[in-house]
Amino acid sequence: MYRDSMQEEIDVTDIKRLTHFIENKYDYDFNNYAISSYRRRVKRVLELYKLSSVDDLIKKLTASPSFFQEFVSEITVNVTEMFRDPSYWKLLKEDVIPELFNQQERINIWHAGCSSGEEVFTMTILLEEMGLLDRSYIVATDIDLSIIDKAKQASIRLKNMELNQQNYERYGGKKSIWDYFTQEGNYAKFSPSLLRHTSFRKHDLVKGPVFSKFDLILCRNVMIYFNQELQNDVLTKLHESLFKYGVLAVGSKESLIWCDISHKFIILNNEEKIYRKIKE
């Protein structure tokens, strides 16, 4: 029977036990996730699957490896929309991206923690309208395989399209956002041709390797779920993944100021949290 008392609090020792179990069995490292956020999401999993304790959750994870992917999806879930924070995208369009293309013929872009793909779709529209999509290569990654599969499908619920259109208009889009979609039932299907230079991949920001070099990295609203130690490790990895003079954009509630490699960047825009790498 599901205990309502379980909703009140989950003991830190239970969280540590769960984290240790997951690392040993599935090689996923949640040790340095922000404890309050991680605990809140574990509690949500217990409620969602009518589990009465962390012990029951561990039993379910032991008995059903396929359930683990559902667990990851719940723990790493991220709210996303197209042209979120229109002023940020306007800055990329007017300043950041033109400057990158002034330095070279082609650019490589990494969306780290791409979720269901709305940020990637936004970038391809921006580049297409600038006439630069065919001079760009985009890699989009996430730890959650099911969310990567969803991004590859490139479908958005119709009920979300009104907000996407509003954001697009505030950004200063040249057309209607529907010029890039076709309706299929209750979904809007994104134009496959706009993803012709995009590769979706599974990648673990925490334990995964530096796998390439990029001119522009977007890692927005991902590190707010990490503690300071893990944020520092990830930022170091992102620094290594950038070409010198490449650009890193993080979320509005995130910053590089305090981290070990802060002196290797300069601030391009403090409000939008955009930085340029100046030292290896």
C-alpha positions as CSV (number, residue, x, y, z in Angstrom):
1,M,0.0,0.0,0.0
2,Y,1.3,3.5,-0.9
3,R,2.2,5.5,2.3
4,D,1.3,9.2,2.2
5,S,4.0,9.7,4.8
6,M,6.6,8.9,2.1
7,Q,5.6,12.1,0.3
8,E,6.8,14.2,3.3
9,E,10.5,13.4,3.1
10,I,13.1,11.0,1.8
11,D,16.0,10.4,4.0
12,V,19.5,11.4,2.7
13,T,20.8,7.9,3.5
14,D,18.1,6.5,1.2
15,I,19.1,8.9,-1.6
16,K,22.8,7.9,-1.2
17,R,21.9,4.2,-1.2
18,L,19.8,4.6,-4.4
19,T,22.6,6.6,-6.1
20,H,25.2,4.0,-5.2
21,F,23.0,1.2,-6.5
22,I,22.4,3.0,-9.8
23,E,26.1,3.8,-10.3
24,N,27.0,0.1,-9.7
25,K,24.3,-1.5,-11.8
26,Y,23.8,1.0,-14.6
27,D,27.0,3.1,-14.5
28,Y,25.0,6.4,-14.2
29,D,26.5,8.9,-11.8
30,F,23.9,11.0,-9.9
31,N,26.3,11.6,-6.9
32,N,26.7,15.3,-7.6
33,Y,23.2,16.2,-8.6
34,A,21.8,19.1,-6.5
35,I,20.4,17.1,-3.5
36,S,17.1,19.1,-3.2
37,S,16.3,18.8,-6.9
38,Y,17.3,15.1,-7.0
39,R,15.3,14.2,-3.9
40,R,12.3,16.1,-5.3
41,R,12.4,14.1,-8.5
42,V,12.9,10.8,-6.8
43,K,9.9,11.6,-4.7
44,R,7.9,12.3,-7.9
45,V,8.9,8.8,-9.2
46,L,7.7,7.2,-6.0
47,E,4.4,9.0,-6.4
48,L,4.0,8.3,-10.1
49,Y,4.6,4.6,-9.8
50,K,2.8,4.1,-6.5
51,L,6.0,2.9,-4.7
52,S,6.0,3.2,-0.9
53,S,9.8,3.5,-0.4
54,V,13.2,3.9,-1.9
55,D,13.7,0.1,-1.2
56,D,10.7,-0.6,-3.5
57,L,12.2,1.6,-6.1
58,I,15.5,-0.2,-5.9
59,K,13.6,-3.6,-6.2
60,K,11.8,-2.3,-9.3
61,L,15.0,-1.0,-10.9
62,T,16.7,-4.4,-10.1
63,A,13.8,-6.5,-11.6
64,S,13.2,-4.3,-14.7
65,P,16.2,-2.7,-16.5
66,S,13.7,-1.2,-19.0
67,F,12.2,0.7,-16.1
68,F,15.5,2.4,-15.5
69,Q,15.1,4.4,-18.8
70,E,11.8,5.7,-17.5
71,F,13.5,6.6,-14.2
72,V,16.2,8.6,-16.1
73,S,13.5,10.4,-18.1
74,E,11.8,11.5,-14.9
75,I,15.0,12.5,-13.1
76,T,16.4,14.5,-16.0
77,V,13.1,16.0,-17.4
78,N,13.5,19.5,-18.6
79,V,10.8,22.0,-19.6
80,T,11.5,23.4,-23.1
81,E,10.0,25.5,-25.8
82,M,11.0,27.1,-29.1
83,F,12.7,30.5,-29.1
84,R,12.6,30.4,-25.3
85,D,14.0,33.8,-24.0
86,P,13.6,35.6,-27.4
87,S,16.2,38.3,-26.5
88,Y,18.8,35.5,-26.2
89,W,18.1,34.2,-29.6
90,K,18.1,37.8,-31.0
91,L,21.5,38.3,-29.6
92,L,22.8,35.1,-31.2
93,K,21.3,36.2,-34.6
94,E,22.6,39.8,-34.5
95,D,26.0,39.5,-32.8
96,V,27.3,36.1,-31.8
97,I,26.8,34.0,-34.9
98,P,27.7,36.7,-37.5
99,E,31.0,37.2,-35.6
100,L,31.7,33.4,-35.6
101,F,31.2,33.3,-39.4
102,N,33.4,36.3,-39.8
103,Q,36.2,34.1,-38.5
104,Q,35.6,31.0,-40.6
105,E,33.6,29.6,-43.5
106,R,31.8,26.9,-41.4
107,I,30.9,26.4,-37.7
108,N,30.3,23.4,-35.5
109,I,27.5,23.8,-32.8
110,W,26.8,21.5,-29.8
111,H,23.5,21.5,-28.0
112,A,24.5,19.8,-24.7
113,G,21.4,18.6,-22.9
114,C,19.1,19.1,-25.9
115,S,16.0,17.5,-24.3
116,S,13.2,17.0,-26.9
117,G,14.8,19.2,-29.5
118,E,13.0,22.5,-29.4
119,E,16.2,24.4,-28.9
120,V,17.8,22.6,-31.9
121,F,14.8,23.3,-34.1
122,T,15.1,27.0,-33.1
123,M,18.7,27.1,-34.1
124,T,18.1,25.5,-37.5
125,I,15.4,28.1,-38.2
126,L,17.7,30.9,-37.1
127,L,20.5,29.6,-39.4
128,E,18.1,29.0,-42.3
129,E,16.8,32.5,-42.2
130,M,20.3,33.9,-42.0
131,G,21.3,31.8,-45.1
132,L,23.9,29.9,-43.0
133,L,22.4,26.5,-42.3
134,D,24.4,24.8,-45.1
135,R,27.6,26.2,-43.5
136,S,26.8,24.7,-40.1
137,Y,27.0,21.3,-38.5
138,I,25.0,20.6,-35.3
139,V,25.4,17.9,-32.7
140,A,22.6,17.6,-30.2
141,T,23.0,15.3,-27.2
142,D,21.2,14.2,-24.1
143,I,21.7,11.5,-21.4
144,D,18.1,10.3,-21.9
145,L,17.8,7.9,-24.8
146,S,14.0,8.1,-24.9
147,I,14.1,11.9,-25.1
148,I,16.7,11.7,-27.9
149,D,14.3,9.4,-29.8
150,K,11.6,12.0,-29.3
151,A,13.8,14.8,-30.6
152,K,14.6,12.7,-33.7
153,Q,10.8,12.3,-34.4
154,A,10.7,16.2,-34.4
155,S,7.0,16.4,-33.5
156,I,5.5,19.0,-31.1
157,R,2.1,18.9,-29.6
158,L,-0.3,21.4,-31.3
159,K,-1.2,23.0,-27.9
160,N,2.4,24.2,-27.6
161,M,2.6,25.8,-30.9
162,E,0.9,29.0,-29.9
163,L,3.6,29.8,-27.4
164,N,6.3,28.9,-29.9
165,Q,4.7,31.3,-32.5
166,Q,4.6,34.1,-29.9
167,N,8.3,33.5,-29.0
168,Y,9.2,33.5,-32.7
169,E,7.4,36.8,-33.3
170,R,9.1,38.4,-30.2
171,Y,12.5,37.1,-31.5
172,G,11.8,38.9,-34.9
173,G,11.2,35.9,-37.2
174,K,10.8,36.6,-40.9
175,K,7.9,34.3,-41.4
176,S,5.2,32.3,-39.5
177,I,6.6,29.4,-37.5
178,W,4.1,27.2,-39.3
179,D,6.2,27.7,-42.5
180,Y,8.6,25.1,-40.9
181,F,5.9,22.6,-39.7
182,T,3.1,20.5,-41.1
183,Q,0.2,19.4,-39.0
184,E,-0.2,15.6,-38.4
185,G,-3.1,14.9,-36.1
186,N,-2.5,16.5,-32.7
187,Y,1.1,17.2,-33.6
188,A,3.1,19.7,-35.6
189,K,5.9,17.9,-37.5
190,F,9.1,19.8,-38.0
191,S,10.5,20.0,-41.6
192,P,13.1,17.2,-41.9
193,S,15.1,19.2,-44.5
194,L,16.0,21.7,-41.7
195,L,17.7,18.9,-39.8
196,R,19.9,17.9,-42.8
197,H,23.1,18.9,-40.9
198,T,22.0,17.8,-37.4
199,S,23.1,14.7,-35.6
200,F,21.2,13.5,-32.4
201,R,23.3,11.4,-30.0
202,K,23.2,10.0,-26.5
203,H,25.9,11.5,-24.4
204,D,26.5,11.7,-20.6
205,L,27.8,15.2,-19.6
206,V,28.9,13.8,-16.3
207,K,30.9,10.7,-17.3
208,G,31.1,11.0,-21.1
209,P,34.3,12.0,-22.8
210,V,35.2,15.1,-24.8
211,F,34.3,13.9,-28.2
212,S,34.8,16.8,-30.6
213,K,35.6,20.5,-30.9
214,F,33.0,23.2,-31.4
215,D,32.7,26.9,-32.2
216,L,29.5,27.4,-30.3
217,I,28.2,25.3,-27.3
218,L,24.7,25.8,-25.8
219,C,24.3,24.2,-22.4
220,R,21.3,26.0,-21.0
221,N,19.4,25.2,-17.8
222,V,21.1,21.9,-17.4
223,M,23.7,22.6,-14.7
224,I,21.1,24.1,-12.3
225,Y,20.4,20.4,-11.3
226,F,24.1,19.8,-10.4
227,N,25.9,20.7,-7.3
228,Q,28.9,23.1,-7.5
229,E,31.5,20.3,-7.8
230,L,29.7,18.7,-10.7
231,Q,29.1,22.1,-12.4
232,N,32.8,22.8,-12.2
233,D,33.6,19.4,-13.8
234,V,31.1,19.9,-16.6
235,L,32.3,23.5,-17.3
236,T,35.9,22.2,-17.5
237,K,34.7,19.6,-20.1
238,L,32.8,22.2,-22.1
239,H,35.9,24.4,-22.1
240,E,38.0,21.6,-23.5
241,S,35.3,21.0,-26.2
242,L,35.5,24.6,-27.5
243,F,38.0,25.9,-30.1
244,K,39.9,28.9,-28.8
245,Y,37.7,32.0,-29.2
246,G,34.6,29.7,-29.4
247,V,31.5,30.8,-27.5
248,L,29.7,29.1,-24.6
249,A,26.1,29.9,-23.7
250,V,24.6,28.8,-20.3
251,G,21.2,29.4,-18.7
252,S,20.1,32.7,-17.2
253,K,20.5,31.3,-13.6
254,E,23.9,29.7,-14.3
255,S,27.3,31.3,-14.4
256,L,31.0,30.7,-15.0
257,I,32.3,33.4,-12.6
258,W,33.0,31.1,-9.7
259,C,34.4,28.1,-11.5
260,D,38.1,27.0,-11.8
261,I,38.3,27.9,-15.5
262,S,36.6,31.3,-15.3
263,H,39.8,33.1,-16.1
264,K,39.9,31.3,-19.5
265,F,36.7,33.1,-20.6
266,I,35.6,36.6,-21.1
267,I,31.9,37.7,-20.8
268,L,30.3,38.6,-24.0
269,N,26.9,39.3,-22.5
270,N,26.3,39.0,-18.8
271,E,22.5,39.2,-18.9
272,E,22.2,36.3,-21.4
273,K,25.2,34.4,-19.9
274,I,27.3,34.2,-23.0
275,Y,31.1,33.8,-22.8
276,R,34.1,33.5,-25.1
277,K,37.0,31.2,-24.6
278,I,40.3,33.1,-24.6
279,K,42.7,30.6,-23.2
280,E,43.4,26.9,-23.6
